[in-house]
Amino acid sequence: MALQYKGDILAMLKEKGISTYALRRDRLLSEGAIQSIRSGKPISWENIHQLCKLLNCQPGDILVYRRDEGND
């Protein structure tokens, strides 16, 4: 996958005082989105928007593009 998370997104949220329980309880992210983040899988733009809002950051602060070798 070319787009990857720069770090542990859930740990970043926890540092801001936002637990996975709060994400679910307040319907900030779905269980599926949380599991995708946890396993490094892609999420929707809507979820990226929500993460940026919660972390007060830009998409480039949490995502990095790495060129896929062999898919040129």
PQR file with spaces between the fields and no chain letter, atoms N, CA, C, O and H, PARSE charges and radii, in Angstrom:
ATOM       1  N    MET     1       0.850   -1.182    0.000 -0.4000 1.5000
ATOM       2  CA   MET     1       0.000    0.000    0.000 -0.0000 2.0000
ATOM       3  C    MET     1       0.887    1.233    0.000  0.5500 1.7000
ATOM       4  O    MET     1       1.856    1.294    0.758 -0.5500 1.4000
ATOM       5  N    ALA     2       0.583    2.192   -0.815 -0.4000 1.5000
ATOM       6  CA   ALA     2       1.404    3.383   -0.964 -0.0000 2.0000
ATOM       7  C    ALA     2       1.207    4.382    0.179  0.5500 1.7000
ATOM       8  O    ALA     2       2.175    5.001    0.620 -0.5500 1.4000
ATOM       9  H    ALA     2      -0.203    2.143   -1.430  0.4000 1.0000
ATOM      10  N    LEU     3      -0.014    4.549    0.663 -0.4000 1.5000
ATOM      11  CA   LEU     3      -0.243    5.442    1.798 -0.0000 2.0000
ATOM      12  C    LEU     3      -0.179    4.643    3.085  0.5500 1.7000
ATOM      13  O    LEU     3      -0.813    3.596    3.216 -0.5500 1.4000
ATOM      14  H    LEU     3      -0.800    4.046    0.304  0.4000 1.0000
ATOM      15  N    GLN     4       0.595    5.151    4.032 -0.4000 1.5000
ATOM      16  CA   GLN     4       0.751    4.473    5.310 -0.0000 2.0000
ATOM      17  C    GLN     4       0.634    5.492    6.433  0.5500 1.7000
ATOM      18  O    GLN     4       0.839    6.689    6.230 -0.5500 1.4000
ATOM      19  H    GLN     4       1.110    6.002    3.925  0.4000 1.0000
ATOM      20  N    TYR     5       0.304    5.002    7.609 -0.4000 1.5000
ATOM      21  CA   TYR     5       0.243    5.867    8.778 -0.0000 2.0000
ATOM      22  C    TYR     5       1.659    6.168    9.245  0.5500 1.7000
ATOM      23  O    TYR     5       2.519    5.287    9.249 -0.5500 1.4000
ATOM      24  H    TYR     5       0.138    4.030    7.774  0.4000 1.0000
ATOM      25  N    LYS     6       1.899    7.413    9.638 -0.4000 1.5000
ATOM      26  CA   LYS     6       3.229    7.815   10.091 -0.0000 2.0000
ATOM      27  C    LYS     6       3.569    7.253   11.463  0.5500 1.7000
ATOM      28  O    LYS     6       4.743    7.089   11.793 -0.5500 1.4000
ATOM      29  H    LYS     6       1.201    8.128    9.635  0.4000 1.0000
ATOM      30  N    GLY     7       2.581    6.966   12.239 -0.4000 1.5000
ATOM      31  CA   GLY     7       2.818    6.464   13.582 -0.0000 2.0000
ATOM      32  C    GLY     7       1.598    5.740   14.094  0.5500 1.7000
ATOM      33  O    GLY     7       0.696    5.397   13.330 -0.5500 1.4000
ATOM      34  H    GLY     7       1.627    7.099   11.971  0.4000 1.0000
ATOM      35  N    ASP     8       1.575    5.512   15.372 -0.4000 1.5000
ATOM      36  CA   ASP     8       0.456    4.842   16.020 -0.0000 2.0000
ATOM      37  C    ASP     8      -0.656    5.868   16.258  0.5500 1.7000
ATOM      38  O    ASP     8      -0.627    6.620   17.232 -0.5500 1.4000
ATOM      39  H    ASP     8       2.307    5.791   15.993  0.4000 1.0000
ATOM      40  N    ILE     9      -1.615    5.883   15.369 -0.4000 1.5000
ATOM      41  CA   ILE     9      -2.696    6.872   15.412 -0.0000 2.0000
ATOM      42  C    ILE     9      -3.486    6.762   16.718  0.5500 1.7000
ATOM      43  O    ILE     9      -3.833    7.777   17.322 -0.5500 1.4000
ATOM      44  H    ILE     9      -1.639    5.272   14.577  0.4000 1.0000
ATOM      45  N    LEU    10      -3.766    5.547   17.148 -0.4000 1.5000
ATOM      46  CA   LEU    10      -4.544    5.371   18.376 -0.0000 2.0000
ATOM      47  C    LEU    10      -3.771    5.872   19.596  0.5500 1.7000
ATOM      48  O    LEU    10      -4.372    6.392   20.536 -0.5500 1.4000
ATOM      49  H    LEU    10      -3.484    4.722   16.657  0.4000 1.0000
ATOM      50  N    ALA    11      -2.452    5.721   19.590 -0.4000 1.5000
ATOM      51  CA   ALA    11      -1.628    6.256   20.680 -0.0000 2.0000
ATOM      52  C    ALA    11      -1.641    7.786   20.645  0.5500 1.7000
ATOM      53  O    ALA    11      -1.666    8.431   21.693 -0.5500 1.4000
ATOM      54  H    ALA    11      -1.963    5.299   18.826  0.4000 1.0000
ATOM      55  N    MET    12      -1.625    8.365   19.447 -0.4000 1.5000
ATOM      56  CA   MET    12      -1.705    9.825   19.314 -0.0000 2.0000
ATOM      57  C    MET    12      -3.016   10.340   19.897  0.5500 1.7000
ATOM      58  O    MET    12      -3.042   11.351   20.598 -0.5500 1.4000
ATOM      59  H    MET    12      -1.605    7.841   18.596  0.4000 1.0000
ATOM      60  N    LEU    13      -4.101    9.633   19.598 -0.4000 1.5000
ATOM      61  CA   LEU    13      -5.402   10.026   20.142 -0.0000 2.0000
ATOM      62  C    LEU    13      -5.414    9.894   21.660  0.5500 1.7000
ATOM      63  O    LEU    13      -5.949   10.754   22.360 -0.5500 1.4000
ATOM      64  H    LEU    13      -4.080    8.812   19.029  0.4000 1.0000
ATOM      65  N    LYS    14      -4.828    8.822   22.162 -0.4000 1.5000
ATOM      66  CA   LYS    14      -4.784    8.603   23.605 -0.0000 2.0000
ATOM      67  C    LYS    14      -4.026    9.717   24.311  0.5500 1.7000
ATOM      68  O    LYS    14      -4.410   10.143   25.401 -0.5500 1.4000
ATOM      69  H    LYS    14      -4.393    8.124   21.593  0.4000 1.0000
ATOM      70  N    GLU    15      -2.933   10.196   23.682 -0.4000 1.5000
ATOM      71  CA   GLU    15      -2.173   11.324   24.240 -0.0000 2.0000
ATOM      72  C    GLU    15      -3.037   12.576   24.349  0.5500 1.7000
ATOM      73  O    GLU    15      -2.829   13.411   25.229 -0.5500 1.4000
ATOM      74  H    GLU    15      -2.621    9.850   22.797  0.4000 1.0000
ATOM      75  N    LYS    16      -4.002   12.698   23.451 -0.4000 1.5000
ATOM      76  CA   LYS    16      -4.934   13.835   23.471 -0.0000 2.0000
ATOM      77  C    LYS    16      -6.110   13.589   24.419  0.5500 1.7000
ATOM      78  O    LYS    16      -7.004   14.425   24.545 -0.5500 1.4000
ATOM      79  H    LYS    16      -4.171   12.019   22.736  0.4000 1.0000
ATOM      80  N    GLY    17      -6.095   12.424   25.087 -0.4000 1.5000
ATOM      81  CA   GLY    17      -7.168   12.107   26.029 -0.0000 2.0000
ATOM      82  C    GLY    17      -8.380   11.451   25.393  0.5500 1.7000
ATOM      83  O    GLY    17      -9.463   11.444   25.977 -0.5500 1.4000
ATOM      84  H    GLY    17      -5.368   11.744   24.985  0.4000 1.0000
ATOM      85  N    ILE    18      -8.202   10.897   24.189 -0.4000 1.5000
ATOM      86  CA   ILE    18      -9.313   10.272   23.476 -0.0000 2.0000
ATOM      87  C    ILE    18      -9.044    8.777   23.371  0.5500 1.7000
ATOM      88  O    ILE    18      -8.172    8.351   22.614 -0.5500 1.4000
ATOM      89  H    ILE    18      -7.322   10.903   23.714  0.4000 1.0000
ATOM      90  N    SER    19      -9.787    7.986   24.125 -0.4000 1.5000
ATOM      91  CA   SER    19      -9.618    6.532   24.119 -0.0000 2.0000
ATOM      92  C    SER    19     -10.438    5.906   22.999  0.5500 1.7000
ATOM      93  O    SER    19     -11.315    6.550   22.423 -0.5500 1.4000
ATOM      94  H    SER    19     -10.496    8.332   24.740  0.4000 1.0000
ATOM      95  N    THR    20     -10.144    4.640   22.696 -0.4000 1.5000
ATOM      96  CA   THR    20     -10.957    3.946   21.699 -0.0000 2.0000
ATOM      97  C    THR    20     -12.387    3.785   22.211  0.5500 1.7000
ATOM      98  O    THR    20     -13.334    3.765   21.425 -0.5500 1.4000
ATOM      99  H    THR    20      -9.432    4.117   23.164  0.4000 1.0000
ATOM     100  N    TYR    21     -12.539    3.672   23.525 -0.4000 1.5000
ATOM     101  CA   TYR    21     -13.889    3.606   24.105 -0.0000 2.0000
ATOM     102  C    TYR    21     -14.659    4.889   23.785  0.5500 1.7000
ATOM     103  O    TYR    21     -15.820    4.839   23.380 -0.5500 1.4000
ATOM     104  H    TYR    21     -11.770    3.688   24.163  0.4000 1.0000
ATOM     105  N    ALA    22     -14.005    6.034   23.971 -0.4000 1.5000
ATOM     106  CA   ALA    22     -14.658    7.324   23.682 -0.0000 2.0000
ATOM     107  C    ALA    22     -14.962    7.455   22.195  0.5500 1.7000
ATOM     108  O    ALA    22     -16.001    7.998   21.820 -0.5500 1.4000
ATOM     109  H    ALA    22     -13.061    6.075   24.300  0.4000 1.0000
ATOM     110  N    LEU    23     -14.058    6.960   21.343 -0.4000 1.5000
ATOM     111  CA   LEU    23     -14.303    7.015   19.897 -0.0000 2.0000
ATOM     112  C    LEU    23     -15.577    6.271   19.538  0.5500 1.7000
ATOM     113  O    LEU    23     -16.379    6.738   18.729 -0.5500 1.4000
ATOM     114  H    LEU    23     -13.214    6.520   21.649  0.4000 1.0000
ATOM     115  N    ARG    24     -15.753    5.100   20.152 -0.4000 1.5000
ATOM     116  CA   ARG    24     -16.965    4.297   19.891 -0.0000 2.0000
ATOM     117  C    ARG    24     -18.200    4.924   20.539  0.5500 1.7000
ATOM     118  O    ARG    24     -19.236    5.098   19.897 -0.5500 1.4000
ATOM     119  H    ARG    24     -15.102    4.720   20.809  0.4000 1.0000
ATOM     120  N    ARG    25     -18.066    5.258   21.826 -0.4000 1.5000
ATOM     121  CA   ARG    25     -19.198    5.785   22.594 -0.0000 2.0000
ATOM     122  C    ARG    25     -19.775    7.047   21.952  0.5500 1.7000
ATOM     123  O    ARG    25     -20.991    7.185   21.818 -0.5500 1.4000
ATOM     124  H    ARG    25     -17.225    5.117   22.347  0.4000 1.0000
ATOM     125  N    ASP    26     -18.897    7.957   21.561 -0.4000 1.5000
ATOM     126  CA   ASP    26     -19.332    9.231   20.992 -0.0000 2.0000
ATOM     127  C    ASP    26     -19.518    9.171   19.479  0.5500 1.7000
ATOM     128  O    ASP    26     -19.789   10.180   18.828 -0.5500 1.4000
ATOM     129  H    ASP    26     -17.909    7.845   21.671  0.4000 1.0000
ATOM     130  N    ARG    27     -19.366    7.962   18.934 -0.4000 1.5000
ATOM     131  CA   ARG    27     -19.536    7.724   17.499 -0.0000 2.0000
ATOM     132  C    ARG    27     -18.645    8.628   16.649  0.5500 1.7000
ATOM     133  O    ARG    27     -19.058    9.152   15.614 -0.5500 1.4000
ATOM     134  H    ARG    27     -19.146    7.142   19.462  0.4000 1.0000
ATOM     135  N    LEU    28     -17.416    8.793   17.118 -0.4000 1.5000
ATOM     136  CA   LEU    28     -16.446    9.599   16.381 -0.0000 2.0000
ATOM     137  C    LEU    28     -15.820    8.793   15.251  0.5500 1.7000
ATOM     138  O    LEU    28     -15.548    9.321   14.172 -0.5500 1.4000
ATOM     139  H    LEU    28     -17.080    8.368   17.959  0.4000 1.0000
ATOM     140  N    LEU    29     -15.595    7.513   15.511 -0.4000 1.5000
ATOM     141  CA   LEU    29     -15.123    6.559   14.497 -0.0000 2.0000
ATOM     142  C    LEU    29     -15.842    5.239   14.725  0.5500 1.7000
ATOM     143  O    LEU    29     -16.166    4.884   15.858 -0.5500 1.4000
ATOM     144  H    LEU    29     -15.816    7.084   16.387  0.4000 1.0000
ATOM     145  N    SER    30     -16.083    4.529   13.654 -0.4000 1.5000
ATOM     146  CA   SER    30     -16.741    3.225   13.777 -0.0000 2.0000
ATOM     147  C    SER    30     -15.740    2.179   14.256  0.5500 1.7000
ATOM     148  O    SER    30     -14.528    2.382   14.203 -0.5500 1.4000
ATOM     149  H    SER    30     -15.820    4.818   12.734  0.4000 1.0000
ATOM     150  N    GLU    31     -16.274    1.067   14.718 -0.4000 1.5000
ATOM     151  CA   GLU    31     -15.421   -0.049   15.129 -0.0000 2.0000
ATOM     152  C    GLU    31     -14.563   -0.519   13.958  0.5500 1.7000
ATOM     153  O    GLU    31     -13.390   -0.847   14.133 -0.5500 1.4000
ATOM     154  H    GLU    31     -17.259    0.902   14.760  0.4000 1.0000
ATOM     155  N    GLY    32     -15.153   -0.550   12.764 -0.4000 1.5000
ATOM     156  CA   GLY    32     -14.409   -0.961   11.570 -0.0000 2.0000
ATOM     157  C    GLY    32     -13.246   -0.042   11.271  0.5500 1.7000
ATOM     158  O    GLY    32     -12.159   -0.502   10.920 -0.5500 1.4000
ATOM     159  H    GLY    32     -16.106   -0.283   12.622  0.4000 1.0000
ATOM     160  N    ALA    33     -13.471    1.269   11.409 -0.4000 1.5000
ATOM     161  CA   ALA    33     -12.391    2.239   11.170 -0.0000 2.0000
ATOM     162  C    ALA    33     -11.285    2.077   12.208  0.5500 1.7000
ATOM     163  O    ALA    33     -10.101    2.135   11.876 -0.5500 1.4000
ATOM     164  H    ALA    33     -14.354    1.642   11.694  0.4000 1.0000
ATOM     165  N    ILE    34     -11.672    1.874   13.461 -0.4000 1.5000
ATOM     166  CA   ILE    34     -10.685    1.681   14.527 -0.0000 2.0000
ATOM     167  C    ILE    34      -9.849    0.437   14.247  0.5500 1.7000
ATOM     168  O    ILE    34      -8.628    0.464   14.403 -0.5500 1.4000
ATOM     169  H    ILE    34     -12.634    1.827   13.731  0.4000 1.0000
ATOM     170  N    GLN    35     -10.493   -0.648   13.836 -0.4000 1.5000
ATOM     171  CA   GLN    35      -9.769   -1.880   13.531 -0.0000 2.0000
ATOM     172  C    GLN    35      -8.850   -1.710   12.315  0.5500 1.7000
ATOM     173  O    GLN    35      -7.747   -2.256   12.284 -0.5500 1.4000
ATOM     174  H    GLN    35     -11.485   -0.670   13.709  0.4000 1.0000
ATOM     175  N    SER    36      -9.309   -0.955   11.323 -0.4000 1.5000
ATOM     176  CA   SER    36      -8.470   -0.692   10.151 -0.0000 2.0000
ATOM     177  C    SER    36      -7.235    0.107   10.540  0.5500 1.7000
ATOM     178  O    SER    36      -6.131   -0.198   10.087 -0.5500 1.4000
ATOM     179  H    SER    36     -10.205   -0.512   11.348  0.4000 1.0000
ATOM     180  N    ILE    37      -7.407    1.110   11.361 -0.4000 1.5000
ATOM     181  CA   ILE    37      -6.271    1.911   11.833 -0.0000 2.0000
ATOM     182  C    ILE    37      -5.312    1.021   12.613  0.5500 1.7000
ATOM     183  O    ILE    37      -4.098    1.073   12.415 -0.5500 1.4000
ATOM     184  H    ILE    37      -8.303    1.357   11.728  0.4000 1.0000
ATOM     185  N    ARG    38      -5.865    0.211   13.494 -0.4000 1.5000
ATOM     186  CA   ARG    38      -5.055   -0.680   14.335 -0.0000 2.0000
ATOM     187  C    ARG    38      -4.204   -1.630   13.484  0.5500 1.7000
ATOM     188  O    ARG    38      -3.067   -1.938   13.843 -0.5500 1.4000
ATOM     189  H    ARG    38      -6.851    0.168   13.655  0.4000 1.0000
ATOM     190  N    SER    39      -4.757   -2.093   12.357 -0.4000 1.5000
ATOM     191  CA   SER    39      -4.034   -3.049   11.517 -0.0000 2.0000
ATOM     192  C    SER    39      -3.307   -2.390   10.341  0.5500 1.7000
ATOM     193  O    SER    39      -2.749   -3.084    9.492 -0.5500 1.4000
ATOM     194  H    SER    39      -5.681   -1.843   12.065  0.4000 1.0000
ATOM     195  N    GLY    40      -3.311   -1.060   10.289 -0.4000 1.5000
ATOM     196  CA   GLY    40      -2.584   -0.349    9.237 -0.0000 2.0000
ATOM     197  C    GLY    40      -3.266   -0.338    7.890  0.5500 1.7000
ATOM     198  O    GLY    40      -2.629   -0.057    6.875 -0.5500 1.4000
ATOM     199  H    GLY    40      -3.765   -0.496   10.979  0.4000 1.0000
ATOM     200  N    LYS    41      -4.545   -0.638    7.863 -0.4000 1.5000
ATOM     201  CA   LYS    41      -5.305   -0.654    6.615 -0.0000 2.0000
ATOM     202  C    LYS    41      -5.862    0.740    6.331  0.5500 1.7000
ATOM     203  O    LYS    41      -5.976    1.563    7.239 -0.5500 1.4000
ATOM     204  H    LYS    41      -5.063   -0.866    8.688  0.4000 1.0000
ATOM     205  N    PRO    42      -6.209    1.003    5.068 -0.5600 1.5000
ATOM     206  CA   PRO    42      -6.734    2.325    4.717  0.2800 2.0000
ATOM     207  C    PRO    42      -8.124    2.582    5.301  0.5500 1.7000
ATOM     208  O    PRO    42      -8.892    1.656    5.561 -0.5500 1.4000
ATOM     209  N    ILE    43      -8.417    3.854    5.496 -0.4000 1.5000
ATOM     210  CA   ILE    43      -9.736    4.293    5.958 -0.0000 2.0000
ATOM     211  C    ILE    43     -10.258    5.340    4.991  0.5500 1.7000
ATOM     212  O    ILE    43      -9.515    5.832    4.142 -0.5500 1.4000
ATOM     213  H    ILE    43      -7.793    4.606    5.285  0.4000 1.0000
ATOM     214  N    SER    44     -11.513    5.676    5.114 -0.4000 1.5000
ATOM     215  CA   SER    44     -12.147    6.629    4.197 -0.0000 2.0000
ATOM     216  C    SER    44     -11.652    8.052    4.449  0.5500 1.7000
ATOM     217  O    SER    44     -11.092    8.360    5.501 -0.5500 1.4000
ATOM     218  H    SER    44     -12.117    5.276    5.804  0.4000 1.0000
ATOM     219  N    TRP    45     -11.876    8.902    3.456 -0.4000 1.5000
ATOM     220  CA   TRP    45     -11.530   10.317    3.602 -0.0000 2.0000
ATOM     221  C    TRP    45     -12.312   10.946    4.756  0.5500 1.7000
ATOM     222  O    TRP    45     -11.796   11.810    5.464 -0.5500 1.4000
ATOM     223  H    TRP    45     -12.331    8.651    2.602  0.4000 1.0000
ATOM     224  N    GLU    46     -13.539   10.515    4.938 -0.4000 1.5000
ATOM     225  CA   GLU    46     -14.356   11.032    6.038 -0.0000 2.0000
ATOM     226  C    GLU    46     -13.693   10.723    7.380  0.5500 1.7000
ATOM     227  O    GLU    46     -13.670   11.568    8.276 -0.5500 1.4000
ATOM     228  H    GLU    46     -13.958    9.812    4.363  0.4000 1.0000
ATOM     229  N    ASN    47     -13.156    9.513    7.514 -0.4000 1.5000
ATOM     230  CA   ASN    47     -12.473    9.146    8.752 -0.0000 2.0000
ATOM     231  C    ASN    47     -11.146    9.886    8.910  0.5500 1.7000
ATOM     232  O    ASN    47     -10.772   10.261   10.021 -0.5500 1.4000
ATOM     233  H    ASN    47     -13.174    8.827    6.787  0.4000 1.0000
ATOM     234  N    ILE    48     -10.435   10.097    7.801 -0.4000 1.5000
ATOM     235  CA   ILE    48      -9.199   10.889    7.857 -0.0000 2.0000
ATOM     236  C    ILE    48      -9.528   12.306    8.304  0.5500 1.7000
ATOM     237  O    ILE    48      -8.813   12.894    9.115 -0.5500 1.4000
ATOM     238  H    ILE    48     -10.739    9.793    6.898  0.4000 1.0000
ATOM     239  N    HIS    49     -10.619   12.849    7.767 -0.4000 1.5000
ATOM     240  CA   HIS    49     -11.071   14.183    8.169 -0.0000 2.0000
ATOM     241  C    HIS    49     -11.334   14.224    9.676  0.5500 1.7000
ATOM     242  O    HIS    49     -10.920   15.159   10.362 -0.5500 1.4000
ATOM     243  H    HIS    49     -11.200   12.371    7.108  0.4000 1.0000
ATOM     244  N    GLN    50     -12.020   13.209   10.177 -0.4000 1.5000
ATOM     245  CA   GLN    50     -12.341   13.142   11.606 -0.0000 2.0000
ATOM     246  C    GLN    50     -11.063   13.052   12.452  0.5500 1.7000
ATOM     247  O    GLN    50     -10.952   13.720   13.480 -0.5500 1.4000
ATOM     248  H    GLN    50     -12.356   12.450    9.620  0.4000 1.0000
ATOM     249  N    LEU    51     -10.103   12.233   12.021 -0.4000 1.5000
ATOM     250  CA   LEU    51      -8.836   12.126   12.747 -0.0000 2.0000
ATOM     251  C    LEU    51      -8.105   13.464   12.791  0.5500 1.7000
ATOM     252  O    LEU    51      -7.585   13.865   13.832 -0.5500 1.4000
ATOM     253  H    LEU    51     -10.193   11.691   11.185  0.4000 1.0000
ATOM     254  N    CYS    52      -8.072   14.146   11.653 -0.4000 1.5000
ATOM     255  CA   CYS    52      -7.402   15.452   11.596 -0.0000 2.0000
ATOM     256  C    CYS    52      -8.086   16.458   12.513  0.5500 1.7000
ATOM     257  O    CYS    52      -7.425   17.279   13.150 -0.5500 1.4000
ATOM     258  H    CYS    52      -8.494   13.820   10.807  0.4000 1.0000
ATOM     259  N    LYS    53      -9.401   16.390   12.574 -0.4000 1.5000
ATOM     260  CA   LYS    53     -10.151   17.279   13.466 -0.0000 2.0000
ATOM     261  C    LYS    53      -9.825   16.962   14.923  0.5500 1.7000
ATOM     262  O    LYS    53      -9.595   17.875   15.716 -0.5500 1.4000
ATOM     263  H    LYS    53      -9.937   15.723   12.057  0.4000 1.0000
ATOM     264  N    LEU    54      -9.803   15.691   15.282 -0.4000 1.5000
ATOM     265  CA   LEU    54      -9.537   15.285   16.658 -0.0000 2.0000
ATOM     266  C    LEU    54      -8.094   15.594   17.072  0.5500 1.7000
ATOM     267  O    LEU    54      -7.837   16.003   18.204 -0.5500 1.4000
ATOM     268  H    LEU    54      -9.991   14.949   14.638  0.4000 1.0000
ATOM     269  N    LEU    55      -7.158   15.392   16.139 -0.4000 1.5000
ATOM     270  CA   LEU    55      -5.747   15.595   16.447 -0.0000 2.0000
ATOM     271  C    LEU    55      -5.263   17.009   16.134  0.5500 1.7000
ATOM     272  O    LEU    55      -4.118   17.362   16.420 -0.5500 1.4000
ATOM     273  H    LEU    55      -7.366   15.059   15.219  0.4000 1.0000
ATOM     274  N    ASN    56      -6.157   17.823   15.538 -0.4000 1.5000
ATOM     275  CA   ASN    56      -5.805   19.183   15.142 -0.0000 2.0000
ATOM     276  C    ASN    56      -4.543   19.178   14.274  0.5500 1.7000
ATOM     277  O    ASN    56      -3.541   19.821   14.586 -0.5500 1.4000
ATOM     278  H    ASN    56      -7.087   17.537   15.306  0.4000 1.0000
ATOM     279  N    CYS    57      -4.636   18.419   13.162 -0.4000 1.5000
ATOM     280  CA   CYS    57      -3.476   18.273   12.294 -0.0000 2.0000
ATOM     281  C    CYS    57      -3.922   18.239   10.829  0.5500 1.7000
ATOM     282  O    CYS    57      -5.113   18.307   10.523 -0.5500 1.4000
ATOM     283  H    CYS    57      -5.450   17.896   12.909  0.4000 1.0000
ATOM     284  N    GLN    58      -2.954   18.135    9.951 -0.4000 1.5000
ATOM     285  CA   GLN    58      -3.187   17.990    8.523 -0.0000 2.0000
ATOM     286  C    GLN    58      -3.006   16.519    8.145  0.5500 1.7000
ATOM     287  O    GLN    58      -2.312   15.796    8.860 -0.5500 1.4000
ATOM     288  H    GLN    58      -1.987   18.080   10.200  0.4000 1.0000
ATOM     289  N    PRO    59      -3.608   16.051    7.044 -0.5600 1.5000
ATOM     290  CA   PRO    59      -3.438   14.654    6.642  0.2800 2.0000
ATOM     291  C    PRO    59      -1.966   14.232    6.532  0.5500 1.7000
ATOM     292  O    PRO    59      -1.615   13.100    6.863 -0.5500 1.4000
ATOM     293  N    GLY    60      -1.123   15.135    6.072 -0.4000 1.5000
ATOM     294  CA   GLY    60       0.298   14.836    5.947 -0.0000 2.0000
ATOM     295  C    GLY    60       0.994   14.627    7.275  0.5500 1.7000
ATOM     296  O    GLY    60       2.108   14.105    7.319 -0.5500 1.4000
ATOM     297  H    GLY    60      -1.409   16.055    5.803  0.4000 1.0000
ATOM     298  N    ASP    61       0.350   15.030    8.355 -0.4000 1.5000
ATOM     299  CA   ASP    61       0.918   14.807    9.684 -0.0000 2.0000
ATOM     300  C    ASP    61       0.712   13.368   10.160  0.5500 1.7000
ATOM     301  O    ASP    61       1.423   12.892   11.045 -0.5500 1.4000
ATOM     302  H    ASP    61      -0.554   15.455    8.319  0.4000 1.0000
ATOM     303  N    ILE    62      -0.259   12.687    9.570 -0.4000 1.5000
ATOM     304  CA   ILE    62      -0.556   11.311   10.007 -0.0000 2.0000
ATOM     305  C    ILE    62      -0.370   10.269    8.908  0.5500 1.7000
ATOM     306  O    ILE    62      -0.350    9.069    9.184 -0.5500 1.4000
ATOM     307  H    ILE    62      -0.837   13.073    8.851  0.4000 1.0000
ATOM     308  N    LEU    63      -0.234   10.729    7.651 -0.4000 1.5000
ATOM     309  CA   LEU    63      -0.068    9.808    6.522 -0.0000 2.0000
ATOM     310  C    LEU    63       1.220   10.115    5.772  0.5500 1.7000
ATOM     311  O    LEU    63       1.659   11.264    5.716 -0.5500 1.4000
ATOM     312  H    LEU    63      -0.250   11.704    7.426  0.4000 1.0000
ATOM     313  N    VAL    64       1.813    9.086    5.201 -0.4000 1.5000
ATOM     314  CA   VAL    64       3.001    9.243    4.379 -0.0000 2.0000
ATOM     315  C    VAL    64       2.825    8.395    3.122  0.5500 1.7000
ATOM     316  O    VAL    64       2.258    7.304    3.172 -0.5500 1.4000
ATOM     317  H    VAL    64       1.456    8.153    5.247  0.4000 1.0000
ATOM     318  N    TYR    65       3.313    8.906    2.004 -0.4000 1.5000
ATOM     319  CA   TYR    65       3.270    8.148    0.750 -0.0000 2.0000
ATOM     320  C    TYR    65       4.596    7.426    0.574  0.5500 1.7000
ATOM     321  O    TYR    65       5.662    8.039    0.607 -0.5500 1.4000
ATOM     322  H    TYR    65       3.774    9.793    1.963  0.4000 1.0000
ATOM     323  N    ARG    66       4.515    6.131    0.390 -0.4000 1.5000
ATOM     324  CA   ARG    66       5.702    5.324    0.092 -0.0000 2.0000
ATOM     325  C    ARG    66       5.422    4.586   -1.203  0.5500 1.7000
ATOM     326  O    ARG    66       4.458    3.830   -1.315 -0.5500 1.4000
ATOM     327  H    ARG    66       3.649    5.633    0.364  0.4000 1.0000
ATOM     328  N    ARG    67       6.269    4.817   -2.157 -0.4000 1.5000
ATOM     329  CA   ARG    67       6.102    4.205   -3.464 -0.0000 2.0000
ATOM     330  C    ARG    67       6.188    2.691   -3.370  0.5500 1.7000
ATOM     331  O    ARG    67       7.107    2.144   -2.760 -0.5500 1.4000
ATOM     332  H    ARG    67       7.053    5.432   -2.066  0.4000 1.0000
ATOM     333  N    ASP    68       5.225    2.026   -3.978 -0.4000 1.5000
ATOM     334  CA   ASP    68       5.222    0.552   -4.028 -0.0000 2.0000
ATOM     335  C    ASP    68       6.305    0.093   -4.991  0.5500 1.7000
ATOM     336  O    ASP    68       6.329    0.491   -6.156 -0.5500 1.4000
ATOM     337  H    ASP    68       4.479    2.470   -4.474  0.4000 1.0000
ATOM     338  N    GLU    69       7.188   -0.738   -4.494 -0.4000 1.5000
ATOM     339  CA   GLU    69       8.207   -1.327   -5.356 -0.0000 2.0000
ATOM     340  C    GLU    69       7.556   -2.445   -6.172  0.5500 1.7000
ATOM     341  O    GLU    69       6.803   -3.253   -5.627 -0.5500 1.4000
ATOM     342  H    GLU    69       7.169   -1.061   -3.548  0.4000 1.0000
ATOM     343  N    GLY    70       7.835   -2.492   -7.439 -0.4000 1.5000
ATOM     344  CA   GLY    70       7.297   -3.554   -8.290 -0.0000 2.0000
ATOM     345  C    GLY    70       5.984   -3.215   -8.943  0.5500 1.7000
ATOM     346  O    GLY    70       5.523   -3.964   -9.805 -0.5500 1.4000
ATOM     347  H    GLY    70       8.446   -1.835   -7.881  0.4000 1.0000
ATOM     348  N    ASN    71       5.349   -2.097   -8.562 -0.4000 1.5000
ATOM     349  CA   ASN    71       4.088   -1.690   -9.191 -0.0000 2.0000
ATOM     350  C    ASN    71       4.285   -0.469  -10.065  0.5500 1.7000
ATOM     351  O    ASN    71       3.385    0.360  -10.194 -0.5500 1.4000
ATOM     352  H    ASN    71       5.723   -1.488   -7.862  0.4000 1.0000
ATOM     353  N    ASP    72       5.461   -0.356  -10.667 -0.4000 1.5000
ATOM     354  CA   ASP    72       5.766    0.831  -11.495 -0.0000 2.0000
ATOM     355  C    ASP    72       5.268    0.697  -12.887  0.5500 1.7000
ATOM     356  O    ASP    72       5.448    1.607  -13.697 -0.5500 1.4000
ATOM     357  H    ASP    72       6.193   -1.029  -10.562  0.4000 1.0000
